[in-house]
Amino acid sequence: MTEPIPPITLPPPKNPELEGEWLRQRLHRWLDEEFLPEIINQKIAERAAQIFVRQRMEGENDLGSLVIAIVTEMQSFDFSKSFYGEFAIANAVSDLLLDSLGIDRCCGQ
């Protein structure tokens, strides 16, 4: 029988605004490097970071719940000028956070 994947819990935020700024910068860089640097990438990164900060300030520390919140709230964002969509953004945020925690995200480990 397969074992469920244990949840990943972020440490409680000490400075959610600083975390959000870090995420905004890293996500913006990732967006620019993944495809083309575009003006819309800055707006995408800002919106995702706003969602992240608000969730963290409301006490959300579960990575899975944070990803779902980003997917849900980014659905109202206009991605028509972008290569990306809400799922790509939420997955990128998850990867960036896992990397920052030193968690290997390769091969289901």
N, CA, C and O atoms as a GROMACS GRO file, in nm:
protein
  436
    1MET      N    1   0.084  -0.118   0.000
    1MET     CA    2   0.000   0.000   0.000
    1MET      C    3   0.088   0.124   0.000
    1MET      O    4   0.192   0.127   0.066
    2THR      N    5   0.048   0.225  -0.073
    2THR     CA    6   0.127   0.348  -0.080
    2THR      C    7   0.103   0.434   0.044
    2THR      O    8  -0.004   0.433   0.104
    3GLU      N    9   0.206   0.505   0.079
    3GLU     CA   10   0.200   0.594   0.195
    3GLU      C   11   0.162   0.734   0.148
    3GLU      O   12   0.212   0.779   0.044
    4PRO      N   13   0.077   0.804   0.221
    4PRO     CA   14   0.045   0.942   0.183
    4PRO      C   15   0.168   1.031   0.201
    4PRO      O   16   0.254   1.007   0.286
    5ILE      N   17   0.173   1.133   0.119
    5ILE     CA   18   0.282   1.230   0.131
    5ILE      C   19   0.255   1.317   0.253
    5ILE      O   20   0.148   1.376   0.264
    6PRO      N   21   0.351   1.326   0.344
    6PRO     CA   22   0.328   1.408   0.464
    6PRO      C   23   0.320   1.556   0.426
    6PRO      O   24   0.385   1.600   0.331
    7PRO      N   25   0.240   1.632   0.500
    7PRO     CA   26   0.231   1.775   0.470
    7PRO      C   27   0.363   1.846   0.499
    7PRO      O   28   0.442   1.803   0.583
    8ILE      N   29   0.384   1.954   0.428
    8ILE     CA   30   0.502   2.037   0.451
    8ILE      C   31   0.454   2.164   0.518
    8ILE      O   32   0.371   2.238   0.463
    9THR      N   33   0.506   2.190   0.637
    9THR     CA   34   0.465   2.305   0.714
    9THR      C   35   0.580   2.405   0.720
    9THR      O   36   0.691   2.372   0.760
   10LEU      N   37   0.550   2.527   0.679
   10LEU     CA   38   0.650   2.634   0.688
   10LEU      C   39   0.662   2.680   0.832
   10LEU      O   40   0.565   2.673   0.908
   11PRO      N   41   0.779   2.727   0.870
   11PRO     CA   42   0.791   2.783   1.004
   11PRO      C   43   0.700   2.905   1.017
   11PRO      O   44   0.675   2.974   0.918
   12PRO      N   45   0.650   2.934   1.137
   12PRO     CA   46   0.566   3.053   1.154
   12PRO      C   47   0.640   3.177   1.104
   12PRO      O   48   0.761   3.189   1.123
   13PRO      N   49   0.568   3.268   1.041
   13PRO     CA   50   0.636   3.386   0.984
   13PRO      C   51   0.685   3.480   1.093
   13PRO      O   52   0.615   3.510   1.189
   14LYS      N   53   0.808   3.527   1.075
   14LYS     CA   54   0.862   3.629   1.165
   14LYS      C   55   0.838   3.766   1.105
   14LYS      O   56   0.816   3.864   1.177
   15ASN      N   57   0.844   3.774   0.972
   15ASN     CA   58   0.824   3.899   0.902
   15ASN      C   59   0.758   3.868   0.766
   15ASN      O   60   0.828   3.856   0.666
   16PRO      N   61   0.625   3.856   0.763
   16PRO     CA   62   0.557   3.817   0.639
   16PRO      C   63   0.585   3.911   0.522
   16PRO      O   64   0.592   3.866   0.408
   17GLU      N   65   0.599   4.040   0.549
   17GLU     CA   66   0.627   4.135   0.440
   17GLU      C   67   0.763   4.108   0.377
   17GLU      O   68   0.777   4.116   0.255
   18LEU      N   69   0.862   4.075   0.459
   18LEU     CA   70   0.995   4.044   0.408
   18LEU      C   71   0.991   3.913   0.328
   18LEU      O   72   1.055   3.902   0.223
   19GLU      N   73   0.917   3.814   0.378
   19GLU     CA   74   0.899   3.689   0.304
   19GLU      C   75   0.834   3.717   0.168
   19GLU      O   76   0.876   3.661   0.066
   20GLY      N   77   0.734   3.802   0.168
   20GLY     CA   78   0.663   3.837   0.045
   20GLY      C   79   0.754   3.906  -0.055
   20GLY      O   80   0.747   3.879  -0.174
   21GLU      N   81   0.840   3.995  -0.006
   21GLU     CA   82   0.934   4.063  -0.095
   21GLU      C   83   1.034   3.965  -0.153
   21GLU      O   84   1.067   3.972  -0.271
   22TRP      N   85   1.082   3.873  -0.068
   22TRP     CA   86   1.172   3.768  -0.117
   22TRP      C   87   1.102   3.686  -0.226
   22TRP      O   88   1.160   3.661  -0.331
   23LEU      N   89   0.979   3.645  -0.199
   23LEU     CA   90   0.905   3.565  -0.297
   23LEU      C   91   0.880   3.643  -0.425
   23LEU      O   92   0.895   3.588  -0.534
   24ARG      N   93   0.844   3.769  -0.414
   24ARG     CA   94   0.818   3.851  -0.533
   24ARG      C   95   0.942   3.857  -0.621
   24ARG      O   96   0.933   3.839  -0.742
   25GLN      N   97   1.057   3.883  -0.560
   25GLN     CA   98   1.182   3.893  -0.636
   25GLN      C   99   1.219   3.760  -0.702
   25GLN      O  100   1.253   3.756  -0.820
   26ARG      N  101   1.212   3.654  -0.625
   26ARG     CA  102   1.250   3.522  -0.677
   26ARG      C  103   1.154   3.476  -0.786
   26ARG      O  104   1.197   3.422  -0.888
   27LEU      N  105   1.024   3.498  -0.766
   27LEU     CA  106   0.926   3.456  -0.866
   27LEU      C  107   0.941   3.538  -0.993
   27LEU      O  108   0.934   3.484  -1.104
   28HIS      N  109   0.963   3.669  -0.978
   28HIS     CA  110   0.984   3.754  -1.095
   28HIS      C  111   1.106   3.707  -1.174
   28HIS      O  112   1.101   3.698  -1.297
   29ARG      N  113   1.214   3.677  -1.106
   29ARG     CA  114   1.334   3.627  -1.172
   29ARG      C  115   1.305   3.495  -1.243
   29ARG      O  116   1.347   3.474  -1.357
   30TRP      N  117   1.233   3.405  -1.175
   30TRP     CA  118   1.199   3.275  -1.235
   30TRP      C  119   1.115   3.294  -1.361
   30TRP      O  120   1.142   3.231  -1.463
   31LEU      N  121   1.014   3.380  -1.354
   31LEU     CA  122   0.928   3.405  -1.469
   31LEU      C  123   1.009   3.459  -1.587
   31LEU      O  124   0.990   3.415  -1.701
   32ASP      N  125   1.098   3.552  -1.561
   32ASP     CA  126   1.180   3.610  -1.668
   32ASP      C  127   1.277   3.509  -1.728
   32ASP      O  128   1.304   3.512  -1.848
   33GLU      N  129   1.328   3.420  -1.646
   33GLU     CA  130   1.426   3.322  -1.695
   33GLU      C  131   1.359   3.202  -1.762
   33GLU      O  132   1.417   3.142  -1.852
   34GLU      N  133   1.240   3.168  -1.720
   34GLU     CA  134   1.173   3.049  -1.773
   34GLU      C  135   1.131   3.067  -1.919
   34GLU      O  136   1.148   2.974  -1.998
   35PHE      N  137   1.078   3.181  -1.955
   35PHE     CA  138   1.041   3.210  -2.094
   35PHE      C  139   1.105   3.344  -2.133
   35PHE      O  140   1.227   3.352  -2.149
   36LEU      N  141   1.024   3.444  -2.149
   36LEU     CA  142   1.074   3.575  -2.190
   36LEU      C  143   1.052   3.678  -2.080
   36LEU      O  144   0.949   3.675  -2.013
   37PRO      N  145   1.148   3.768  -2.061
   37PRO     CA  146   1.122   3.879  -1.968
   37PRO      C  147   1.012   3.968  -2.025
   37PRO      O  148   1.027   4.024  -2.134
   38GLU      N  149   0.904   3.981  -1.952
   38GLU     CA  150   0.792   4.064  -1.996
   38GLU      C  151   0.743   4.148  -1.880
   38GLU      O  152   0.761   4.111  -1.764
   39ILE      N  153   0.683   4.261  -1.909
   39ILE     CA  154   0.632   4.351  -1.806
   39ILE      C  155   0.529   4.281  -1.718
   39ILE      O  156   0.524   4.305  -1.598
   40ILE      N  157   0.446   4.196  -1.778
   40ILE     CA  158   0.340   4.128  -1.703
   40ILE      C  159   0.398   4.039  -1.593
   40ILE      O  160   0.331   4.014  -1.492
   41ASN      N  161   0.520   3.990  -1.611
   41ASN     CA  162   0.581   3.904  -1.509
   41ASN      C  163   0.592   3.974  -1.374
   41ASN      O  164   0.573   3.911  -1.269
   42GLN      N  165   0.621   4.102  -1.376
   42GLN     CA  166   0.629   4.179  -1.251
   42GLN      C  167   0.493   4.181  -1.182
   42GLN      O  168   0.486   4.165  -1.060
   43LYS      N  169   0.388   4.202  -1.258
   43LYS     CA  170   0.253   4.207  -1.200
   43LYS      C  171   0.210   4.071  -1.146
   43LYS      O  172   0.146   4.062  -1.041
   44ILE      N  173   0.246   3.966  -1.218
   44ILE     CA  174   0.215   3.830  -1.171
   44ILE      C  175   0.286   3.804  -1.038
   44ILE      O  176   0.224   3.756  -0.943
   45ALA      N  177   0.415   3.836  -1.032
   45ALA     CA  178   0.492   3.813  -0.910
   45ALA      C  179   0.438   3.895  -0.794
   45ALA      O  180   0.430   3.846  -0.681
   46GLU      N  181   0.400   4.020  -0.820
   46GLU     CA  182   0.343   4.105  -0.715
   46GLU      C  183   0.213   4.046  -0.661
   46GLU      O  184   0.193   4.041  -0.540
   47ARG      N  185   0.126   4.001  -0.750
   47ARG     CA  186  -0.004   3.946  -0.706
   47ARG      C  187   0.016   3.818  -0.628
   47ARG      O  188  -0.047   3.799  -0.523
   48ALA      N  189   0.100   3.729  -0.676
   48ALA     CA  190   0.125   3.604  -0.604
   48ALA      C  191   0.184   3.631  -0.466
   48ALA      O  192   0.146   3.566  -0.368
   49ALA      N  193   0.276   3.727  -0.457
   49ALA     CA  194   0.336   3.762  -0.328
   49ALA      C  195   0.233   3.822  -0.233
   49ALA      O  196   0.236   3.795  -0.113
   50GLN      N  197   0.140   3.904  -0.285
   50GLN     CA  198   0.034   3.961  -0.202
   50GLN      C  199  -0.052   3.851  -0.141
   50GLN      O  200  -0.084   3.853  -0.022
   51ILE      N  201  -0.089   3.755  -0.223
   51ILE     CA  202  -0.170   3.642  -0.175
   51ILE      C  203  -0.094   3.566  -0.067
   51ILE      O  204  -0.148   3.534   0.038
   52PHE      N  205   0.032   3.538  -0.095
   52PHE     CA  206   0.116   3.464  -0.001
   52PHE      C  207   0.125   3.536   0.133
   52PHE      O  208   0.106   3.475   0.238
   53VAL      N  209   0.154   3.666   0.129
   53VAL     CA  210   0.168   3.744   0.253
   53VAL      C  211   0.037   3.743   0.332
   53VAL      O  212   0.038   3.720   0.453
   54ARG      N  213  -0.074   3.767   0.266
   54ARG     CA  214  -0.201   3.769   0.337
   54ARG      C  215  -0.230   3.633   0.401
   54ARG      O  216  -0.274   3.627   0.516
   55GLN      N  217  -0.206   3.526   0.329
   55GLN     CA  218  -0.228   3.392   0.384
   55GLN      C  219  -0.139   3.368   0.505
   55GLN      O  220  -0.184   3.314   0.606
   56ARG      N  221  -0.014   3.407   0.494
   56ARG     CA  222   0.079   3.388   0.606
   56ARG      C  223   0.037   3.471   0.727
   56ARG      O  224   0.045   3.425   0.841
   57MET      N  225  -0.008   3.594   0.703
   57MET     CA  226  -0.052   3.680   0.814
   57MET      C  227  -0.178   3.625   0.880
   57MET      O  228  -0.204   3.651   0.998
   58GLU      N  229  -0.257   3.551   0.804
   58GLU     CA  230  -0.377   3.488   0.859
   58GLU      C  231  -0.346   3.356   0.928
   58GLU      O  232  -0.437   3.290   0.978
   59GLY      N  233  -0.218   3.318   0.932
   59GLY     CA  234  -0.177   3.200   1.007
   59GLY      C  235  -0.160   3.073   0.925
   59GLY      O  236  -0.144   2.966   0.982
   60GLU      N  237  -0.164   3.084   0.794
   60GLU     CA  238  -0.149   2.964   0.710
   60GLU      C  239  -0.002   2.929   0.696
   60GLU      O  240   0.078   3.009   0.646
   61ASN      N  241   0.034   2.809   0.739
   61ASN     CA  242   0.171   2.762   0.731
   61ASN      C  243   0.185   2.635   0.648
   61ASN      O  244   0.297   2.592   0.619
   62ASP      N  245   0.073   2.575   0.607
   62ASP     CA  246   0.075   2.452   0.529
   62ASP      C  247   0.101   2.486   0.382
   62ASP      O  248   0.026   2.562   0.321
   63LEU      N  249   0.206   2.428   0.326
   63LEU     CA  250   0.244   2.460   0.188
   63LEU      C  251   0.133   2.423   0.090
   63LEU      O  252   0.106   2.499  -0.003
   64GLY      N  253   0.070   2.309   0.109
   64GLY     CA  254  -0.038   2.268   0.020
   64GLY      C  255  -0.153   2.367   0.020
   64GLY      O  256  -0.208   2.399  -0.085
   65SER      N  257  -0.189   2.415   0.136
   65SER     CA  258  -0.297   2.514   0.147
   65SER      C  259  -0.258   2.647   0.083
   65SER      O  260  -0.341   2.714   0.022
   66LEU      N  261  -0.132   2.685   0.098
   66LEU     CA  262  -0.084   2.808   0.035
   66LEU      C  263  -0.091   2.796  -0.118
   66LEU      O  264  -0.130   2.891  -0.186
   67VAL      N  265  -0.053   2.681  -0.170
   67VAL     CA  266  -0.057   2.659  -0.315
   67VAL      C  267  -0.201   2.666  -0.366
   67VAL      O  268  -0.228   2.729  -0.468
   68ILE      N  269  -0.293   2.603  -0.295
   68ILE     CA  270  -0.435   2.606  -0.334
   68ILE      C  271  -0.488   2.749  -0.330
   68ILE      O  272  -0.564   2.790  -0.418
   69ALA      N  273  -0.450   2.825  -0.230
   69ALA     CA  274  -0.495   2.965  -0.219
   69ALA      C  275  -0.443   3.046  -0.338
   69ALA      O  276  -0.516   3.129  -0.393
   70ILE      N  277  -0.318   3.023  -0.376
   70ILE     CA  278  -0.262   3.097  -0.490
   70ILE      C  279  -0.333   3.058  -0.619
   70ILE      O  280  -0.367   3.145  -0.699
   71VAL      N  281  -0.357   2.930  -0.640
   71VAL     CA  282  -0.431   2.885  -0.760
   71VAL      C  283  -0.568   2.951  -0.763
   71VAL      O  284  -0.608   3.007  -0.865
   72THR      N  285  -0.640   2.943  -0.652
   72THR     CA  286  -0.777   2.995  -0.646
   72THR      C  287  -0.782   3.145  -0.671
   72THR      O  288  -0.862   3.192  -0.752
   73GLU      N  289  -0.697   3.220  -0.603
   73GLU     CA  290  -0.702   3.366  -0.616
   73GLU      C  291  -0.641   3.417  -0.745
   73GLU      O  292  -0.679   3.524  -0.793
   74MET      N  293  -0.547   3.342  -0.803
   74MET     CA  294  -0.489   3.385  -0.929
   74MET      C  295  -0.581   3.357  -1.047
   74MET      O  296  -0.555   3.403  -1.158
   75GLN      N  297  -0.689   3.282  -1.026
   75GLN     CA  298  -0.783   3.256  -1.135
   75GLN      C  299  -0.847   3.385  -1.186
   75GLN      O  300  -0.889   3.392  -1.301
   76SER      N  301  -0.855   3.486  -1.102
   76SER     CA  302  -0.914   3.613  -1.144
   76SER      C  303  -0.812   3.705  -1.211
   76SER      O  304  -0.847   3.812  -1.259
   77PHE      N  305  -0.686   3.664  -1.215
   77PHE     CA  306  -0.581   3.745  -1.277
   77PHE      C  307  -0.589   3.728  -1.429
   77PHE      O  308  -0.617   3.619  -1.478
   78ASP      N  309  -0.566   3.835  -1.503
   78ASP     CA  310  -0.568   3.831  -1.650
   78ASP      C  311  -0.433   3.784  -1.702
   78ASP      O  312  -0.337   3.861  -1.707
   79PHE      N  313  -0.425   3.658  -1.741
   79PHE     CA  314  -0.302   3.599  -1.793
   79PHE      C  315  -0.292   3.610  -1.946
   79PHE      O  316  -0.206   3.546  -2.006
   80SER      N  317  -0.378   3.688  -2.008
   80SER     CA  318  -0.384   3.692  -2.155
   80SER      C  319  -0.254   3.744  -2.219
   80SER      O  320  -0.229   3.717  -2.336
   81LYS      N  321  -0.172   3.817  -2.144
   81LYS     CA  322  -0.046   3.870  -2.198
   81LYS      C  323   0.074   3.791  -2.146
   81LYS      O  324   0.186   3.842  -2.143
   82SER      N  325   0.049   3.667  -2.106
   82SER     CA  326   0.153   3.587  -2.043
   82SER      C  327   0.152   3.444  -2.098
   82SER      O  328   0.051   3.397  -2.149
   83PHE      N  329   0.265   3.378  -2.085
   83PHE     CA  330   0.274   3.236  -2.117
   83PHE      C  331   0.221   3.150  -2.002
   83PHE      O  332   0.201   3.030  -2.018
   84TYR      N  333   0.199   3.210  -1.888
   84TYR     CA  334   0.169   3.138  -1.766
   84TYR      C  335   0.021   3.137  -1.733
   84TYR      O  336  -0.058   3.208  -1.794
   85GLY      N  337  -0.014   3.054  -1.635
   85GLY     CA  338  -0.147   3.049  -1.579
   85GLY      C  339  -0.134   3.027  -1.430
   85GLY      O  340  -0.024   3.016  -1.376
   86GLU      N  341  -0.249   3.021  -1.362
   86GLU     CA  342  -0.246   3.013  -1.216
   86GLU      C  343  -0.178   2.888  -1.162
   86GLU      O  344  -0.115   2.893  -1.057
   87PHE      N  345  -0.188   2.775  -1.234
   87PHE     CA  346  -0.125   2.653  -1.185
   87PHE      C  347   0.028   2.661  -1.196
   87PHE      O  348   0.099   2.616  -1.106
   88ALA      N  349   0.077   2.717  -1.305
   88ALA     CA  350   0.222   2.732  -1.321
   88ALA      C  351   0.278   2.824  -1.213
   88ALA      O  352   0.386   2.799  -1.160
   89ILE      N  353   0.205   2.929  -1.181
   89ILE     CA  354   0.251   3.023  -1.078
   89ILE      C  355   0.253   2.956  -0.941
   89ILE      O  356   0.351   2.968  -0.868
   90ALA      N  357   0.146   2.888  -0.906
   90ALA     CA  358   0.139   2.821  -0.776
   90ALA      C  359   0.248   2.714  -0.764
   90ALA      O  360   0.309   2.699  -0.658
   91ASN      N  361   0.271   2.640  -0.872
   91ASN     CA  362   0.377   2.538  -0.868
   91ASN      C  363   0.515   2.602  -0.855
   91ASN      O  364   0.601   2.549  -0.785
   92ALA      N  365   0.536   2.714  -0.923
   92ALA     CA  366   0.664   2.783  -0.911
   92ALA      C  367   0.685   2.833  -0.768
   92ALA      O  368   0.795   2.821  -0.714
   93VAL      N  369   0.582   2.889  -0.708
   93VAL     CA  370   0.592   2.934  -0.568
   93VAL      C  371   0.628   2.817  -0.478
   93VAL      O  372   0.716   2.829  -0.393
   94SER      N  373   0.561   2.704  -0.498
   94SER     CA  374   0.590   2.586  -0.419
   94SER      C  375   0.736   2.544  -0.436
   94SER      O  376   0.803   2.516  -0.337
   95ASP      N  377   0.784   2.539  -0.558
   95ASP     CA  378   0.923   2.500  -0.583
   95ASP      C  379   1.021   2.596  -0.517
   95ASP      O  380   1.120   2.553  -0.457
   96LEU      N  381   0.994   2.726  -0.528
   96LEU     CA  382   1.082   2.825  -0.467
   96LEU      C  383   1.086   2.810  -0.315
   96LEU      O  384   1.192   2.820  -0.254
   97LEU      N  385   0.970   2.785  -0.256
   97LEU     CA  386   0.964   2.767  -0.111
   97LEU      C  387   1.035   2.639  -0.068
   97LEU      O  388   1.107   2.638   0.031
   98LEU      N  389   1.014   2.530  -0.142
   98LEU     CA  390   1.082   2.405  -0.110
   98LEU      C  391   1.234   2.422  -0.121
   98LEU      O  392   1.308   2.374  -0.036
   99ASP      N  393   1.278   2.489  -0.227
   99ASP     CA  394   1.422   2.514  -0.241
   99ASP      C  395   1.476   2.594  -0.123
   99ASP      O  396   1.584   2.566  -0.072
  100SER      N  397   1.399   2.694  -0.079
  100SER     CA  398   1.446   2.778   0.032
  100SER      C  399   1.455   2.701   0.162
  100SER      O  400   1.532   2.736   0.251
  101LEU      N  401   1.374   2.595   0.174
  101LEU     CA  402   1.376   2.511   0.294
  101LEU      C  403   1.477   2.397   0.283
  101LEU      O  404   1.497   2.321   0.378
  102GLY      N  405   1.541   2.384   0.166
  102GLY     CA  406   1.638   2.278   0.146
  102GLY      C  407   1.573   2.143   0.124
  102GLY      O  408   1.636   2.040   0.149
  103ILE      N  409   1.450   2.141   0.078
  103ILE     CA  410   1.377   2.016   0.054
  103ILE      C  411   1.392   1.980  -0.092
  103ILE      O  412   1.358   2.058  -0.181
  104ASP      N  413   1.444   1.859  -0.117
  104ASP     CA  414   1.462   1.812  -0.254
  104ASP      C  415   1.325   1.782  -0.314
  104ASP      O  416   1.248   1.704  -0.257
  105ARG      N  417   1.296   1.842  -0.426
  105ARG     CA  418   1.165   1.824  -0.489
  105ARG      C  419   1.171   1.730  -0.608
  105ARG      O  420   1.072   1.716  -0.681
  106CYS      N  421   1.284   1.667  -0.628
  106CYS     CA  422   1.302   1.577  -0.741
  106CYS      C  423   1.251   1.437  -0.710
  106CYS      O  424   1.275   1.383  -0.601
  107CYS      N  425   1.184   1.380  -0.803
  107CYS     CA  426   1.149   1.238  -0.802
  107CYS      C  427   1.065   1.197  -0.681
  107CYS      O  428   1.075   1.084  -0.635
  108GLY      N  429   0.983   1.286  -0.630
  108GLY     CA  430   0.894   1.254  -0.519
  108GLY      C  431   0.962   1.234  -0.387
  108GLY      O  432   0.904   1.175  -0.296
  109GLN      N  433   1.083   1.280  -0.373
  109GLN     CA  434   1.157   1.261  -0.247
  109GLN      C  435   1.121   1.369  -0.150
  109GLN      O  436   1.172   1.372  -0.038
   0.00000   0.00000   0.00000
